Amino acid sequence: MARLNLKLTHKPVREYYSALKEYEQLGVKHETAVKTAFQDLLVS
């Protein structure tokens, strides 16, 4: 099985955490609302 070498410095990961921060500033924390940020991370 291949191993995923993913680091916090990779652009898609940084963008994911940035999106989560924006959601948090808007007061959005539930899973359904932030699923688009996670989907974007998966397709990156």
Order of alpha helices (4+ residues) and beta strands (2+ residues): alpha-alpha
